[in-house]
Amino acid sequence: MTAPMKETGKINYVELPARNLEATKRFFGEAFDWSFVDYGPEYVAFDNAGLDGGFFKSDRVATTENGSVLVVLYSDALEDTLARVTSAGGAILKDIFSFPGGRRFHFSDPNGNEYAVWSEPEN
């Protein structure tokens, strides 16, 4: 498989804060099957997430309440994904709800960062 071409002006990589890198790797590995590469004690890259990125050691958290960007993941089985998130230690911030175009829920990871997962509308 050929890697997609990088294009000027297109989102290529995201970096997110994490208080505890080991807990972050454990959570995203269990909940979403992400894989990781450590780059020293204060940075870990992730892949198998749809878009490559990394977590940097930080005491700050990313939430929509404090004006942060919301990272939204996709699921073709929303209830199953919600169960995996809670089983892996995530906290549900907003339970499954409908919005124009689908359904979604919001959760926080073990660091307190907010994410969402969306799915197609129910038939």
Secondary structure, 3 states (H helix, E strand, C coil): CCCCCCCCCCCCCEEEEECCHHHHHHHHHHHHCCEEEECCCCEEEEECCCCCEEEEECCCCCCHHHCCCCEEEECCCHHHHHHHHHHCCCEEEEEEEEECCEEEEEEECCCCCEEEEEECCCC
